[in-house]
Every structure is written in structure tokens, then in C-alpha cells.
């Protein structure tokens, strides 16, 4: 520290005082700078706190709005699900009511076609049967789509013997292929898979039917190819093929490929196939070359044999029906009469008819429950 002494000359004392003054001024300047910096920091902290409070209020408003939107979406979703369930119930009821007279008409036509008819009458009955079959097919397709879209649909999975399925399909579609001059081949198989037999048959029916419809010449081949722990149901055809741009939309409703009028149908078959495969967990693929044919493949899990190395499937088909008594409970009189004709004339059975539960129990000699 610089000290003033009595012995210092005036010049020396002025010099020392000047240095002391400079040091003091420098300290004062630094103190002023520190005070200004602290004040700036304080002001910045206050501004930041205000900004945080504003952003917090804004975030709270956004969260409240989002919560309200979520509640609205939940209500809308519940309403949509209820509307879908109502649609399914309506379609089931409407399909049943519409299919009853159609089924009765087809049964009457079947009985009529077994009588002696002249060629003109045979043509009329054939055309009527075809028209009724088309309407009934459309109603069944709409009903199938409605069921598959329902969240409450129940599948009854069990071992399905594909050899038996192939034999049924061969009998069912041989006339359709024969009319078009196509070779329809089902390669024999002993594979047993895990699926719902009703919906698996529906899948196969739609794929085989489509293959025949869109094939003008050549053949349709149905076979099984094993790969790992699953098999692939393959349907090959030599038809018109599917352009690459159309391969995604063919599974949509009312979508058809090819020239107009090439094949009859409503364009619902592949939509049913896609929905059923998705619900059952069966992967489906399609390969096609335009003008040379198409291959549809459906992956099916193989059923493992039991300890004896066997897969047991119970066949509930009766060996003979002739002479057996059949109880028909049907509230529609036309349907009752149609069933009576088919059961008695074509199957040789003895039909017992009832219009309701009480009448059926009385026919069986039992008292209705109280």
C-alpha cells in the first residue's frame, strides 16, 4: 500500500495521491459493474419466472383441452361401436327375414325341377334358380362381412382334415369348371390343420370360385405345400392375372379386375377372405402375372398328433337317413312345407312339422316347461 510521509516532497506526495485515487476509482468501477451485473441477472430471473408461469398456464389449458377431446373421442368411439353392433344385429335379423322366403322359393324350385317339365319350363326354373342363388349369395356375403366385422364373433377352432375339405370342394365346383371347359384338380392330401372349419371352407370356396370365374381356359389347381410348422393352401389358375397396381385393392369390397362382364359376382369374395384370414391369424399372399395366371396362398398351422401318433376327428355325418324321423321347427309355413318336400321326397325321411317350441314338444309327447 502506498503511504504518505512527511519527508516526501510535494511532487512525490502528488504522485502517491494520484495512484491512490486511480486505485479507488478502479475499485468503484468494478463495484458498479458487479452491481449492474447482479441487477441484470435479477431482472432476467424475474422475466424467466414470468415466462415459465405463462407457459405453465398455457400447458394447463392445452392439457385440459386435450382431456376434453379425449372424453369426446371416447364417447364418439363408444357410439360408433354401439352403432356397429346395432348394424350387425340389424343385418343378422334382416338377412334371416330375407333369406327365409328366398330359401323357401329355392326349395320349391328344387322340388319343381324334379317333376316332369317341358324344355321351356325347365329353362324358366333354371333361370329362376340362378336369380335366387345370386340374391342368396349376396345376402350371405353381406352377413359374413357383418359377422367378421363384429368384435364379438366367436370362432370354433378344431382340427380340420384338408383331404375331406378338398373332396367336398371338388364335388361342389366340378360342374362350374366343366361348363367353362377347365381342368379342376385337387391334389390329395392328408394334412390336418387348426382352424374354424366353417370359415376355412368359406375361404377356400371364395378362392376356388374366383379362380374359376377369372380363368377362360386352362386349369385350376388346388394343393398343399408344407413349410416348417405350417402348410400353405395354394390355389393356382391360368386366368387373366392381376396387374400390380390392383393387387392391394382386390381385397376391398365391390372391387373386381379385368374387363367388364368377364366374370359374374359382386366383388365381395376376397373381402370376406381377407377378413376371415385376419381374424383367424392365417397369413394370405398373392402372386400373379398378368395374362398368365394367379396364385393365392393361405398359411394354416399344422395340428400335432397325439401320443399314439394319431389325429382323431369325429365324423358326425350319419350313414343313412332314409326312414328316420326329422323334427322340423319353423314358424314360416312356406319354409315348413319346403322342408317337408325335401326331407320326404329327396331324402326319404319322415318329417314331423311344428310351428313353435310348444307344438314341437307336443309332437314329441312332452309337456312344455312352465
C-alpha positions in Angstrom: 0.0 0.0 0.0 1.2 3.5 -0.8 1.8 5.7 2.3 2.3 9.4 2.5 5.3 10.5 4.6 6.2 13.9 5.9 9.6 13.6 4.4 8.2 13.1 0.9 8.5 16.0 -1.5 5.3 17.7 -2.8 5.8 16.1 -6.2 6.2 12.7 -4.5 3.0 13.3 -2.4 1.0 14.3 -5.5 2.2 11.2 -7.4 1.2 8.9 -4.5 -2.2 10.6 -4.1 -2.8 10.2 -7.9 -2.1 6.4 -7.7 -4.3 6.1 -4.6 -7.1 7.9 -6.4 -6.7 5.7 -9.5 -7.0 2.5 -7.4 -10.0 3.8 -5.6 -11.7 4.8 -8.9 -10.9 1.4 -10.3 -12.5 -0.3 -7.3 -15.5 1.9 -7.5 -15.9 1.0 -11.2 -15.7 -2.7 -10.5 -18.3 -2.4 -7.7 -20.6 -0.6 -10.1 -20.1 -3.3 -12.8 -20.8 -6.1 -10.3 -23.9 -4.3 -9.0 -25.1 -3.8 -12.6 -24.5 -7.5 -13.5 -26.4 -8.7 -10.4 -29.3 -6.4 -11.2 -29.4 -7.7 -14.8 -29.3 -11.3 -13.5 -32.1 -10.5 -11.1 -34.2 -8.9 -13.9 -33.5 -11.9 -16.2 -34.6 -14.3 -13.4 -37.8 -12.4 -12.8 -38.6 -12.4 -16.6 -37.8 -16.1 -16.8 -40.1 -16.9 -13.9 -42.9 -14.9 -15.6 -42.3 -16.8 -18.8 -42.4 -20.1 -17.0 -45.7 -19.2 -15.3 -47.2 -18.1 -18.7 -46.0 -21.3 -20.4 -47.3 -23.4 -17.4 -50.8 -21.8 -17.7 -50.7 -22.4 -21.5 -49.7 -26.0 -21.0 -52.5 -26.5 -18.4 -55.0 -25.1 -20.9 -53.7 -27.4 -23.6 -53.9 -30.4 -21.3 -57.4 -29.5 -20.3 -58.4 -29.2 -23.9 -56.8 -32.5 -24.7 -58.5 -34.2 -21.9 -61.9 -32.8 -23.1 -61.1 -34.0 -26.7 -60.2 -37.5 -25.3 -63.5 -37.6 -23.5 -65.3 -36.6 -26.7 -63.4 -39.2 -28.7 -64.2 -41.9 -26.1 -67.9 -41.0 -26.3 -67.7 -41.0 -30.1 -65.9 -44.3 -30.1 -68.5 -45.9 -27.8 -71.3 -44.5 -30.0 -69.6 -45.9 -33.1 -69.1 -49.3 -31.5 -72.7 -49.4 -30.5 -73.8 -48.3 -34.0 -71.6 -51.2 -35.4 -73.2 -53.7 -33.0 -76.7 -52.3 -34.0 -75.8 -52.7 -37.6 -74.6 -56.2 -37.1 -77.8 -57.1 -35.2 -79.9 -55.5 -37.9 -78.1 -57.2 -40.7 -78.5 -60.6 -39.0 -82.2 -60.1 -38.4 -82.8 -58.6 -41.9 -80.7 -61.3 -43.5 -82.7 -64.0 -41.7 -86.0 -62.5 -42.6 -84.9 -62.0 -46.3 -83.3 -65.4 -46.6 -86.3 -67.3 -45.3 -88.6 -66.6 -48.3 -85.6 -67.0 -50.7 -84.7 -70.3 -49.2 -88.3 -71.4 -49.4 -88.5 -70.4 -53.0 -85.3 -72.3 -53.9 -86.6 -75.4 -52.1 -89.9 -75.2 -54.0 -87.9 -74.7 -57.3 -85.8 -77.8 -56.4 -89.0 -79.8 -55.8 -90.5 -78.4 -59.0 -87.4 -79.3 -61.1 -87.8 -83.0 -60.0 -91.2 -83.1 -61.8 -91.9 -83.6 -65.5 -91.3 -80.3 -67.2 -91.2 -79.3 -70.8 -88.0 -77.6 -72.1 -89.4 -74.1 -71.8 -90.5 -74.7 -68.2 -87.1 -76.3 -67.4 -85.4 -73.1 -68.8 -87.6 -70.9 -66.6 -87.0 -72.9 -63.5 -83.2 -72.8 -64.2 -83.2 -69.1 -64.7 -85.3 -68.5 -61.6 -83.0 -70.8 -59.5 -79.9 -68.8 -60.8 -81.5 -65.5 -59.9 -82.5 -66.7 -56.4 -79.0 -68.2 -55.9 -77.4 -64.8 -56.8 -79.5 -62.9 -54.3 -79.0 -65.5 -51.6 -75.2 -65.4 -52.3 -75.2 -61.7 -51.9 -77.1 -61.8 -48.6 -74.8 -64.5 -47.2 -71.8 -62.4 -48.3 -73.1 -59.3 -46.6 -73.9 -61.3 -43.5 -70.4 -62.8 -43.4 -68.8 -59.4 -43.7 -71.0 -58.1 -40.9 -70.1 -61.1 -38.7 -66.4 -60.7 -39.4 -66.5 -57.0 -38.6 -68.2 -57.7 -35.3 -66.0 -57.6 -32.2 -68.0 -60.4 -30.6 -67.6 -63.0 -33.2 -66.7 -66.5 -31.9 -64.6 -69.0 -33.8 -64.8 -72.7 -33.2 -61.3 -73.9 -33.9 -60.6 -77.6 -34.2 -58.6 -80.0 -36.3 -59.7 -79.8 -40.0 -58.9 -82.6 -42.4 -58.0 -80.9 -45.6 -58.4 -84.1 -47.7 -62.1 -84.1 -46.7 -62.4 -80.4 -47.5 -60.8 -81.0 -50.9 -63.3 -83.8 -51.7 -66.3 -81.6 -50.8 -64.9 -78.7 -52.9 -64.2 -80.9 -55.9 -67.8 -82.1 -55.9 -69.2 -78.6 -55.4 -67.1 -76.9 -58.1 -66.7 -79.6 -60.7 -69.9 -78.6 -62.6 -68.8 -74.9 -62.7 -65.4 -75.8 -64.1 -66.9 -78.3 -66.6 -69.2 -75.7 -68.0 -66.1 -73.5 -68.8 -64.1 -76.4 -70.1 -61.5 -76.1 -67.3 -59.4 -78.8 -65.7 -60.1 -78.6 -61.9 -57.6 -80.6 -59.9 -57.4 -81.1 -56.2 -54.1 -82.8 -55.2 -54.8 -85.4 -52.5 -53.5 -84.5 -49.0 -53.6 -86.0 -45.5 -52.7 -82.7 -43.8 -54.7 -81.7 -40.7 -54.7 -78.0 -39.7 -56.1 -76.0 -36.9 -58.8 -73.6 -38.0 -62.5 -72.9 -37.9 -64.0 -75.5 -40.3 -66.9 -73.2 -41.4 -64.8 -70.2 -42.1 -61.9 -72.1 -43.6 -64.3 -73.7 -46.1 -65.7 -70.2 -46.8 -62.2 -69.0 -47.5 -61.5 -71.9 -49.8 -64.8 -71.6 -51.6 -64.3 -68.0 -52.4 -60.7 -68.5 -53.7 -61.6 -71.6 -55.8 -64.8 -69.8 -57.1 -62.8 -66.7 -58.1 -60.1 -68.8 -59.8 -62.7 -70.5 -62.0 -64.6 -67.2 -62.7 -61.4 -65.4 -63.9 -60.0 -68.3 -65.9 -61.2 -68.6 -69.5 -59.1 -71.6 -70.5 -56.5 -74.0 -68.9 -56.8 -75.2 -65.4 -57.3 -74.5 -61.7 -55.1 -76.4 -59.3 -55.6 -76.7 -55.6 -52.8 -78.2 -53.4 -51.0 -78.1 -50.1 -47.3 -77.1 -49.7 -45.7 -77.7 -46.3 -43.2 -75.2 -44.9 -42.0 -75.6 -41.3 -44.8 -75.9 -38.8 -47.5 -74.8 -41.2 -48.9 -75.6 -44.6 -49.9 -73.3 -47.4 -53.2 -73.8 -49.1 -52.4 -72.8 -52.7 -54.9 -72.1 -55.5 -53.3 -71.8 -58.9 -55.1 -70.7 -62.0 -54.2 -69.8 -65.6 -56.5 -66.9 -65.8 -56.2 -63.2 -66.7 -53.9 -62.4 -63.8 -53.9 -59.3 -61.7 -52.0 -56.1 -62.6 -49.5 -55.0 -59.9 -51.5 -51.8 -59.3 -54.6 -53.7 -58.5 -53.2 -56.3 -56.1 -53.9 -54.3 -53.0 -57.5 -53.2 -53.8 -58.7 -56.6 -54.9 -59.4 -57.4 -51.2 -61.7 -54.3 -50.9 -65.5 -54.5 -51.2 -67.0 -54.4 -54.6 -63.7 -54.4 -56.4 -63.1 -56.5 -59.5 -60.4 -56.7 -62.1 -60.4 -57.4 -65.8 -62.8 -56.5 -68.5 -66.4 -55.6 -67.5 -68.6 -58.7 -67.7 -65.6 -61.2 -67.7 -66.9 -62.9 -64.6 -70.2 -62.7 -62.6 -70.2 -61.7 -59.0 -70.4 -58.7 -56.6 -66.7 -58.4 -55.7 -67.2 -59.4 -52.1 -65.5 -62.8 -52.0 -61.9 -61.6 -51.5 -63.1 -59.1 -48.9 -64.5 -62.0 -46.9 -61.3 -64.0 -47.4 -59.2 -61.1 -46.1 -61.4 -60.5 -43.0 -61.6 -64.2 -42.1 -57.9 -64.8 -42.5 -57.1 -61.7 -40.4 -59.5 -62.9 -37.6 -58.1 -66.5 -37.7 -54.5 -65.4 -37.9 -54.0 -67.1 -41.3 -51.5 -65.1 -43.5 -52.5 -64.7 -47.1 -50.4 -63.8 -50.1 -51.0 -63.4 -53.8 -48.6 -63.8 -56.7 -49.7 -63.0 -60.2 -48.5 -62.4 -63.8 -50.9 -60.5 -66.0 -52.2 -62.7 -68.7 -50.7 -65.9 -67.3 -52.5 -66.6 -64.0 -52.6 -66.1 -60.3 -51.6 -68.0 -57.1 -53.3 -67.3 -53.8 -51.7 -68.8 -50.7 -53.2 -69.1 -47.2 -51.0 -70.2 -44.3 -52.5 -72.8 -41.9 -51.0 -74.2 -38.7 -50.5 -78.0 -38.7 -52.2 -80.0 -35.9 -49.7 -82.1 -33.9 -50.6 -85.8 -33.5 -51.3 -87.2 -30.0 -49.2 -89.7 -28.1 -50.3 -92.5 -30.4 -49.2 -90.6 -33.4 -52.9 -90.1 -34.5 -55.1 -87.1 -35.1 -58.7 -88.0 -34.2 -61.5 -86.3 -35.9 -65.1 -87.2 -35.1 -67.2 -87.7 -38.2 -70.8 -86.8 -37.3 -72.2 -87.5 -40.8 -75.0 -90.1 -40.5 -74.5 -93.2 -42.6 -78.2 -93.3 -43.8 -81.1 -91.0 -43.3 -83.9 -92.9 -45.1 -86.7 -93.8 -42.8 -85.5 -91.7 -40.0 -87.8 -89.1 -38.3 -86.9 -85.5 -38.6 -88.5 -82.8 -36.4 -88.8 -79.5 -38.2 -89.4 -76.5 -36.0 -90.1 -73.5 -38.3 -92.5 -70.6 -37.8 -92.7 -69.8 -41.6 -95.4 -72.1 -43.2 -93.7 -71.9 -46.6 -90.4 -73.0 -45.2 -92.1 -75.8 -43.3 -93.7 -77.1 -46.5 -90.5 -76.8 -48.4 -88.5 -78.7 -45.8 -91.2 -81.4 -45.8 -90.9 -81.9 -49.5 -87.1 -82.1 -49.5 -86.9 -84.4 -46.4 -89.6 -86.8 -47.6 -89.2 -86.8 -51.4 -85.4 -86.5 -51.7 -84.0 -87.9 -48.5 -86.7 -90.5 -47.8 -87.2 -89.2 -44.2 -90.4 -88.9 -42.1 -90.8 -85.2 -41.3 -92.7 -84.1 -38.3 -93.6 -80.4 -38.6 -94.1 -77.8 -35.8 -94.6 -74.1 -35.9 -93.0 -73.4 -32.5 -91.5 -74.9 -29.3 -94.8 -75.8 -27.6 -96.1 -77.6 -30.8 -92.8 -79.4 -31.2 -92.8 -80.7 -27.6 -96.4 -81.7 -28.1 -95.4 -83.6 -31.2 -92.7 -85.3 -29.3 -95.2 -86.2 -26.5 -93.7 -83.9 -23.9 -95.2 -81.2 -21.8 -93.9 -77.7 -22.4 -91.9 -76.3 -19.4 -93.8 -74.0 -17.1 
